[in-house]
């Protein structure tokens, strides 16, 4: 396992990018995408093999909007890359960890969550490692949907 990405819930993606990019030494994210199923817009920066995501809700019904409503902006989740998310989540569920919802598809893999109440208030995502990482040339990846 490795840290795949850390996601920060933000109210305004453009303002958050303007705040973070000078600190990260970047003029643009490595990747931007719209996730219709999750109802979010994402700007992702790669830092030493770990993604730092800024996530903005596109609907008041999204989990990001609910998180901000309860906690304000901030770190919403930590994602661990695993060989096989389904196997890892099944094993953790057998050990008594509460899994949140069904697995969801992403690129060539799947991801799922452990409930924050079991993880010190942090939503923990387990994501298949083989299909989630973008291996680009340094220029921003085109927008895509999942």
PESUL-V578426 format. One record per backbone hydrogen bond with DSSP energy under -0.5 kcal/mol. CO is the residue of the C=O (numbers start at 1). NH is the residue of the N-H. E is the energy in kcal/mol with one decimal. If there is no record, write none. Layout:
CO,NH,E
CO,NH,E
This chain:
2,4,-0.6
2,81,-2.9
4,51,-3.0
5,79,-3.2
6,53,-3.0
7,9,-0.5
7,76,-2.8
7,77,-1.5
8,55,-3.0
9,74,-1.7
10,57,-0.6
12,16,-2.4
13,17,-2.7
14,18,-2.1
15,19,-1.6
16,20,-2.6
17,21,-2.7
18,22,-0.6
19,23,-0.6
20,24,-2.3
21,25,-1.0
21,26,-2.7
30,141,-2.9
31,44,-3.3
33,42,-2.8
34,36,-0.7
34,146,-0.7
35,39,-1.2
35,40,-1.8
39,58,-2.5
39,59,-0.7
40,35,-2.8
41,56,-2.6
42,33,-2.0
43,54,-2.5
44,30,-1.7
44,31,-1.7
45,47,-0.6
45,52,-2.8
47,50,-1.5
50,47,-3.2
51,6,-2.3
51,53,-0.5
52,45,-2.2
53,8,-3.0
53,55,-0.5
54,43,-2.0
55,10,-3.1
56,41,-2.5
59,62,-1.7
62,66,-2.2
63,67,-2.6
64,68,-2.5
65,69,-2.3
66,70,-1.7
67,71,-3.4
67,72,-0.6
68,72,-1.9
74,9,-2.8
76,123,-1.2
77,7,-2.5
78,125,-2.5
79,4,-2.8
79,5,-1.1
80,127,-2.4
81,2,-1.3
82,129,-2.7
84,88,-2.4
85,89,-2.9
86,90,-2.2
87,91,-2.3
88,92,-2.3
89,93,-2.6
90,94,-2.1
91,95,-1.2
92,97,-2.4
93,96,-1.7
97,99,-0.5
98,115,-3.0
99,101,-0.7
100,113,-0.7
104,111,-2.1
106,109,-2.6
109,106,-2.3
110,128,-2.7
111,104,-3.0
112,126,-2.8
113,100,-2.3
114,124,-1.3
115,118,-1.6
116,119,-1.3
116,121,-2.6
116,122,-0.5
119,122,-1.6
122,124,-0.6
123,78,-1.8
123,125,-0.6
124,114,-2.7
125,80,-3.2
126,112,-2.0
127,82,-2.6
129,133,-0.6
131,108,-0.6
133,135,-0.6
134,136,-0.8
141,32,-0.7
144,34,-1.8
